[in-house]
Amino acid sequence: MNFRLRQWLVIYQYVAGICDSGAGLLIIGFPVFTLGLMRITVIPLPLAFIRYIGVFVLCVGLTYLWTAIRWPLTESTALVWLTQWKITAFIRAMVALFLLWQWIVHGVEAGWGTVMVFDGVFAAIQFIGLEQGWIERAA
């Protein structure tokens, strides 16, 4: 067990969870305002479509928080953490790749680049951590 690594992983888990949950709630409750913060000028209508994306983002964020709260990182819960990291890393990578493709073909505004970079960086952190065995070493 590596106590310092465990601390960093728990911090990461909460940061990722709070960021996504907060963004999801903002998109659900205040879609036009939130997209404005992202410098998105073309607002898809009906707003229910954007709110639907907000629900998805909220749910991804809640998986981080639920895992951290319900299954604190130990040797017996490492499999839960590994599963959550694998699934969310895959989702984040697919979102980043989709937005990259859409950005290249001019299908989305440049403001979506923040989501692309954010999800790409978080996916990379998780893929690297999975490859390096961070969770197993911290448990």
Phi, psi and omega in degrees: 000135178244103186298318182295317178298319178301317179301315180296320180293320178295317177300313178303315182301316180289320179298312180298317181294316180292318179300309182290318179297316179297315179297318179299315179297319178297318180295321179292312186279325186221065188298317182293315178300313183296315178295327176298320177299329180275001182067032175269124181258334178268108183264114179297139178239149356290158182298343178301330179294318179291319178297326177298318175298321178300320178298317178299313181297317178301315182295320176299315179298320181294333177295323177295312183292318180299317179297313183295321183279314186281326183230075177309143187295111175220177178300323182280345179251002183303324180297323177298313180298317179300316180296313180298318179295318180297314182293312183289328176296318178298313179300312181298319179296318180294320177297314180298316180293320177299313181293325175298312178301313181294326178292318180298319182269011178062036178272343179224158177288160181300333179302333178290348178299329178297320178293317180301312182292313181304308181293322178297317180293314180296321177297316180298316178302315183290318178297319177296314179299321178294317180295323183274355178072032182302314184296313180299319181290330182276341185285000000 
